[in-house]
Each structure stands twice: as C-alpha cells, then as structure tokens.
Amino acid sequence: MTGTTRRTFLTAVATAALGAAATACSNTGTSGKNGGGDVTVFAAASMGPALEEIKAAFAKAHPDHAVRLNLGSSSTLVTQLRGGAPGDVFVSADEPNMRKAVDARLVDGEPKVFARNLLSLIVEKGNPKKIKGLADLRRTDLTVAMCGPQVPVGRYGRQALQKAGVPVPKGAEELDVKQVVSRVTLREADVGVVYVTDVKAAGAKAEGVAVPAAHNVEARYPVGLLTGGGNTAGGRLFVDFLLSAQAQAVLKNHGFLAPA
C-alpha cells in the first residue's frame, strides 16, 4: 500500500469512526438524575490499556454505571465532539486539544491534569536495525512511523526532533499512536515515535529506545466532564475515580507519571 493510498484509507476509517461514535453514543443510558446508565468516555488512544483496567475497577465501585470507551487521537476526538457526538467525559493526551473542547463550550468546569507521559522510540524486539536514538532517524535505510502534527504524540515527536537537531523523517502520517505501534510490531516500519507507556503495553512484541531528558517532551493528560452526554452524574463519578488513589495506582503500573 502506497503512502497516498494508506492516508486515503485511514482518512476513510476516521470518517467512519466519527459516524460510529455518534451512533453508539446516542444509545447511552439514563441521565445523571437517575444515578445509573452508561458513561461514555472519549479518550486518547495511548490511554487504552490503562483505562480498560480502570473501567473494570470503576464498574465494581459503581455497578449502576457501565463505562463505554471511544478511543482515538485527541484531535480526532475533539472533531467528533464538535460534530455533535455525545459523550460524558473527555480524556486528552494534551492540553491544547482539551482547550479546543473548553472553548467550544463542550466541557463543564475546568479540566484537571491526572497523568503525565514521556516519549520513547519503539523498535522490533531485539532491535535488529541497531537504533540507538533520535539521531538514527536521519538514516535513509529506515522506515519511520510517526503521527501527524495535529496528533499530540506527533507534535511532541517533532518538538523532540527539533531539540535533537534532527529533521522530521518523510513518510505517511498515522492517525493515532496505536497505528504507529502496529506498524512496528507488524514490521511495516523499523522504528516509531510513541510514548513510554505504549512500549510497555506492547510487551514482548517490541522494545523501547530511550529518548534522553534533554530532548524529551512531557505529555500532560487532562480530563474534563462533558456537557453533551446523557449521564452527567456518572461522568462526574468517573472523573473523580480517575483522580483517586486506586486509579492512580493503575496508571503508575502502566507507566504513566503522576500529575505534577
């Protein structure tokens, strides 16, 4: 699949996901007044594995509420929300995309940062191309996977490359960080720019190459209660749970840093 064909295909997938999100979310449960029903959470893709575990813990603590996750890049999620897809909670991988939701009056109150993350390179297990750091992304023998600059990890990656004095590699731009991970684990790319937590989640399928502190960029994850969902009470419970010691322990286990 050529880069142009792949971008066209991924754009179609994103468009379909927007419609699916609007349809799925329109089936949310009872309102917050009744204290029960589905809680629809729009969340950054990098939060997926941790939120699946937090979702299970939340269900035990609040059996009247079932959490439904809609995962994607933060920029795509904002587009979905601004397009009318209803949700109860928004978890962003950066503050600029959360600010877009706030400015569009989609968020009730002020969002709160609940976790942080750092960048890492991800390579095939055993690192067959002997990649040592960002400087290697100059190499012409490597296929590099990165998200576009509108995606938080893509923007952070470009900032890190600029700090290291390395030009942005040419190639197709992925729609979210999970697609970067998939390209590396499927051996479609030699190296990808992801978060530390994505390397941890990949397990035996891949390994990480550290980005030094001098070149790294910190990702700050805010959470906000949305105004357009059907379960405000449940959404508020989930936001509070995300900030609890129990959820923070789960996030730490998945490699996230505590909020500063």
N, C-alpha and C positions, 0 to 999 in steps of 0.2 A: 504494500500500500504506500503510495507516494505521500509526501508531506501535505500537499494540497488536498488530496483525497481524504487523508486522515482528518485534517482540520474540518473539511466539509461534513464528514461522518460524525465527528464529535460535536459539531455545532447542532446537527440534527438531533443527536442524543440529548443535548442540553435542552433544546426546544421541547422535545417530547417529555423530558423530566419536568419541565415547568407545567405542562398541562396535567401530567400525572399528579404532581404535588397539589395543584389546585383541586383536582377531583378527589384525591384521597383525603385532603384536609377538610373538604366540605362535608365529610362524613364524621366529623368529630362529635364527641359525646355531649353530655349535658353541660349546662352552663355552670359557672362557679357558684351560683346561688344554691345549687343542689349539692355542692360539695363532692361530686363524683364525675366520672367520664374520662374520655381520652385527653391527654396532654400532648399536643403536637409541638415537637421541638425541632426547629430549623438549626442545624449545627454544622460547623466546619468539618470537612471530611477527616482531617487529622485527629479529630476528637472521637471518631467512630468506635474503636475498640474500648476505650475508657468509658464512653457513655453507654455502651451496651451493658457493661458491668454495673455502672451506676443506675441504669434503668432497672435492672433486676433488684438491686438493693432498695430503690425507691418504691417498687411495687410491694415489697414486703412491709415497708414502713407505712405505705398508703395504699392498701389493697383496693380502695374505691377508684383509684386513678391508674389508667394504663398509658404508658408513655409510647408515643409513636415518633420515630426519628426520621427526619428528612435530611440526609447528608449531602454535602456538595461544597464547592468552593464558596467562600464568604461572599464574593462578588455575585455569583450566580444566585445565591440565596436571597440577597438584597433585591435583585432583579425580580425574583419570584414574588417576594413580599410586596414590592412596589406595584407589581402587576395584579395584585389582589388575592394571592394565595393566602388563606387564613392560617395563622399559627398562634401558639400561646407563648413560646419562648424562642429567643434568637441567641445562639452562641456563635460568636465571630472569632476568627483567628487573628483579627487585628482591630484596632480602634477606628481607623478611617471608614471601614465598611459599616461598623456599628453606628458611626456618626451620621452616615447617609440615612440609616433607618430612623435615627433620632430626628434628623432634620425633616424627614418625610412624615413625622408625627406618627410613626408606627410603634414607638416604644413608650411605655408608661413609666415615668420616673427616670432616674439617672442609672445607666448601666454600671455594673460593678466588675472589675477585673478579678477573676477567680483562679487563673493559672497562667504560667509562662512557659515558653519553649525556646529551644535553640536550634540552629541549623546544623545539618550533617550532610556529608556525601553518602550515597548508598551505592554499593557495588555488588557484583555477584559473589557468592560465597567463595572464599579462597583468593579473592581479588586477583584474577588471572591477568589483568592488564597492568598490575602493579601501580595503581593510582595512589599517590601519596598526599595530595591536597589540591586546593583550588588552582594552583599553577598548572597542574596537569590538564586542566580543561582547555588549555591552548592547543593541545595535541591534535593533529589532523587525523590521527588513526582512531580517535574515539568518537562514539555516538553518544551525545549528551542529552539527557531528558530534563527539561525544566518546564515549569508552568509559565504562563504569560504574565506580564507585569501587572495586570488587573487582579491577579490572584495573590493573596498575601505572601505565600511562600515564594512565588515568582518575583515579587517586588523585593522581598528580603534577600533572595538569592542574588539579584542584581546589585543590591547595596553591598553585599559581601564581596562580590567580584570586583566592584569598584574600589573597595578598600584594599584589596589584594593587587590591584593594578592589572586585572585580567579582563579581556574583552568578553562580552556575552557570546557564548557559542551559537552558531547558526543551527537551525533545526526547527521541527514542529513544536508548537507550544501546547502543553497539556492543559486541560480544563481544571484539574484539581490534583492534589498531591498523591492521591491513591493511584492515579493513572501513571504518574512518574514511577512509583514503586512497582507497578505492574510491568511497565516496560523493561525495567531492570531485571526483575525476577523471571520474566519470560524471555530474557536475553535479546530483547529488541533494542536495548540501549546498554552501553558499557557502564555508565555512571549517571546518577541523578542527584538533583539538589532537593533535599527533603528536610524534615525535622528529625531531631534525635529520637522522638517517640515513634516515628514511622519505621526507623531501623529496628527498634526494639520490637515493634509489632510484627515485623517481617520474620523474626525468629531465625530458623535455620535456612531460610530461603536466600538470605543476603547478609551482608555485614556493612558496618559503617566505617567511614574515614573521617576523622575529626576535622572540624573547621576551628582553627585557633581563635582564642578570645579576641585577639586584635582585629580579626576580620569578621567575626561572627555578628549576628544581629538578633536581638531578643524579640520574640513574638509575645505579645500580651493579649490574652483572651478575655474579652468582656462578655457578660451575659445580661440580657435585657428582657423584661416582661413585655410582651407584645399587646397591642390594643385591639388587634383584629381577630382574635381567636374566640372560641366558644367556651373556654374553661379558664377564666381569669384566676379563680381561686386555686385550681390545680396548677396553673402556671406559676403562681406565686410560691406554692409549696415546693415545686421543683427547683426554682431559683434558690430558695432558702436551703434546700437539700444539697445543691451543688456547692454551696458555700460552707456546708457543715464539715465537721472533723472527719466523719465517715467517708464522705465523697472525696475530701482532700487526700485521705489515705489511699484511696483507689487511684486518683490521679498521680500521686507520687509513685505508686507501684508501676504505673505505665510510663514513667519517665518524665512527667511534667514537673515543673518547678512551682513552688508555692507563690502566690501573689506577693509582690514586694510591699 
